[in-house]
Amino acid sequence: MARIRDVWVNWFEGEENGYNVCPFHEWRSEDHIEVLDYAEIVRVTPSLLNYIEDRLEELPDSLMSSVYQKTTLRKNMKKITLDYCFIATDGENVLAVDTAGYHTPIKKSRLTPRQEELVLEKIKHDVCTPFELGFTPSPKSYHILSPPPAHMAGLTRKERALKQLLYMAIDELNTSKNRAKLKYWFTEWSPEDYPWLDALTGEEIWNRLYREISEGWTTRHYNLCRCLVKGQPFFEKLWSLEHKDTVKENGI
């Protein structure tokens, strides 16, 4: 297996969906960037890389034992050995992983374009058998708080964050089972549909609202989200985090 030096990583912790592990051009100036002094590179099959990227489940023992304490982190002029940290690639895509001492991919990061290129160059002629998953995982289930990739396709980091906040607000709205409230918010979303809402149950109204907001991200989505979070401290805090004046994409 090969190794690479001076790897910048921007860890996204506890992410079970790869679309939330932001590419380099979406890194922000306030993100906490770390540097891996040395990082072990492992070649894996595409199915295993997808499993690592889109799940928080245990990794193969053979992979874990092969990378044990082979990557070091540079911090405050010191080198810290990490138990299970590595860079995985299938020959086309690259992902840095740190299990934080466990056997699940707790922390994930993309690399800078140049470092991705270096990783692919180093394993280009690797004849070793790639690590594989060894079994067929059960189909991944998605839900409103863990939406499918299609719902986030083409969105920026800020748009993805706000859409997930909108889903959280819509989910809370559903738990209220208040038909009048559901009717009100659907009318905010689509005023022209107001005459038809009396024929629908509260559940039907909510299902239709969910279906419609699941497509893309527009000014309508933004405005509905802004209105829904007002007066709810937790949601307002999440909203404000995406509206800091100091936030700039690719601020590194």
Phi, psi and omega in degrees: 000151182263170177225161179221148183254158171053059182264122175280131177230142178236091189290132169249115189265140174069021181271122179264355178240127184299334181291347177266359174266097194290138173291166186305320184292351177255003177294150184242160183296332180270358175294150180267104181269132175245164180237123174274120182296309172228140178226133178282134178256130178236137177268131182230164176286157177305323181292323178289321178297320177296322178297317179294317186290322190249014179217165173237060184236165186298140179267158181302139180300323181298322178291316182299316182291330183285337182253002186303118176055038179251003179236140180237145178255137176264121183213123179051048178066013178242157175251126182245124179281129180259135185298304185227078178231137184197169174247121181257140177213146175256012181098348179232318181246155185225139179212130174270142184222139171225123182274359182056033178092351179264193178247019178239149183283077184294318184242134182225148179210144166279172177245171174291155180306317180297319181288326173300317179299318179296319179300313182295325177294319184292331183254007184303320183251020179290124182259002180291149177290126181292149175294142180233165184290319177089356177201166178264113182290155177292151180304138180284135179261139177245158178206182188299330179267356174218071188292154179293156182305328181300330180288340184250359184300131176081000182270151174281172178303314180296317180295321178297316180297317180290326178292321177294325175295319177298318177299319179298317180293321178293322178296318178295323178299322180294324182292340180289335181055028181262104185298320180299320179292319178297319179297319180299312184287329176293323177295324175298322180286316186219080183304327183292344180269000183309315183299337184269349188288333181298336181275356184252149173281168178300320180296319179294321178298314181296316180299320179292319178299315180298316180299318185287321181282347181290343182269113172063201178210122183226180176299327178297316177301312182302312183293321178295317179299314180302318181288320182295326185278345182300133178084003178241101189310315182295313179294322179296324178295316178296322177297315183294328179298333180267004182232025176290137179295336185275351184286126177223134176293144178053050182273009183284000000 
